[in-house]
């Protein structure tokens, strides 16, 4: 679905969120399963031992299936938690989704601080799966407007492999970019694996 160059981030976000909401739960589940399988086939995923994931909310890619696979593959899994004092994401190692997560901000399941070890060395992350509302084929990413992930990525001394999971309808022609916006290297949809550097 083309987004005209003069569309604002707010306009694109509103349009794409509405489109995503229109997907039936069955379609979302099937697409999420296909996306999970594609991510696991990526060479950069297979080589990584430390993974940053996220717990989904609303109508976005259902990440839990993939996260369970990350743990089944014997990889270390880090999940984010919103720090309300710094307005940034803190990362925690998680190996048990049932006992180490609780519903937090916006209904998203987050690590329970007392039950998880915090990552102080962010450079341990080798592969990061990033959420988003819309993406372009060259890797531009439109998030939910909080800037949490752009801020987080500036704190990581090296650049992990940056991958986005999205439904095909979330790929647009153009997203207005700012200097602080971080692009992804790969976008995985239910239909294709997009190499954004190609």
Order of alpha helices (4+ residues) and beta strands (2+ residues): alpha-alpha-alpha-beta-alpha-beta-beta-alpha-beta-beta-beta-beta-beta-beta-alpha-beta-beta-beta
